[in-house]
Amino acid sequence: MSDLPPSPPVDPDRVARQRHFAISLFRLSGAFIVMFGFLAIAQRFSWVQGTKAKAFGTIMVLTGLFQFVIVPRLLAALFRKRPPE
């Protein structure tokens, strides 16, 4: 009753491409968040001005840097620990 169909074979090259794509996507989105934060600090948006813009921009820049530098390293370490199943 609990017979499951066999899982398809895992292609290590395909898994490596998917992991590289995920890491690259996090880096790219982190760079965009950093640029958005610098634009907010420069008060280029009408919806946030003054000291609020500087605080908001600083938070965005720090978040973007974390996503650009730290998250890809964490993902790479995670991917090294678990071989493809």
C-alpha positions in Angstrom: 0.0 0.0 0.0 2.8 2.4 0.7 4.7 1.7 -2.4 6.1 5.0 -3.7 7.4 5.4 -7.2 11.2 5.5 -7.4 12.7 9.0 -7.3 14.4 10.1 -10.4 18.2 10.2 -10.5 19.8 13.4 -9.3 22.0 15.2 -11.7 24.8 16.8 -9.7 25.5 19.4 -12.4 21.9 20.6 -12.4 21.9 20.8 -8.6 25.1 22.8 -8.7 23.6 25.2 -11.3 20.5 25.7 -9.2 22.6 26.4 -6.1 24.8 28.9 -8.0 21.7 30.6 -9.3 20.2 30.9 -5.8 23.5 32.4 -4.4 23.8 34.8 -7.3 20.1 35.9 -6.9 20.7 36.7 -3.2 23.8 38.8 -4.1 22.0 40.7 -6.9 19.0 41.5 -4.7 21.3 42.6 -1.9 23.1 45.0 -4.3 19.7 46.4 -5.3 18.7 46.9 -1.7 22.0 48.7 -1.0 21.4 51.0 -4.0 17.8 51.7 -2.8 19.1 52.5 0.6 21.6 55.0 -0.8 18.9 56.7 -2.8 16.8 57.0 0.3 19.7 58.5 2.2 20.1 61.0 -0.6 16.3 61.8 -0.2 15.4 61.0 -3.8 11.9 59.8 -2.8 9.1 62.2 -1.9 7.5 59.7 0.5 10.4 59.8 2.9 12.4 62.9 3.7 14.6 64.4 6.4 16.0 62.3 9.3 13.5 59.6 8.6 15.0 59.1 5.1 18.5 58.8 6.6 17.4 56.3 9.2 15.4 54.3 6.6 18.2 54.4 4.1 20.8 53.3 6.7 18.6 50.3 7.7 18.2 49.4 4.0 21.9 49.6 3.3 22.8 47.4 6.3 20.1 44.9 5.3 21.4 44.9 1.8 25.0 44.4 2.9 24.0 41.5 5.1 22.2 39.9 2.2 25.1 40.6 -0.2 27.9 39.4 2.0 26.6 37.1 4.8 23.7 35.2 3.3 25.6 33.7 0.3 28.3 32.4 2.7 25.6 30.8 4.9 24.0 29.2 1.8 27.4 27.9 0.6 28.1 26.4 3.9 24.6 24.8 4.0 25.1 23.4 0.5 28.5 21.9 1.4 27.0 20.0 4.4 24.1 18.4 2.5 24.9 16.3 -0.6 22.1 16.1 -3.2 19.6 13.4 -2.4 
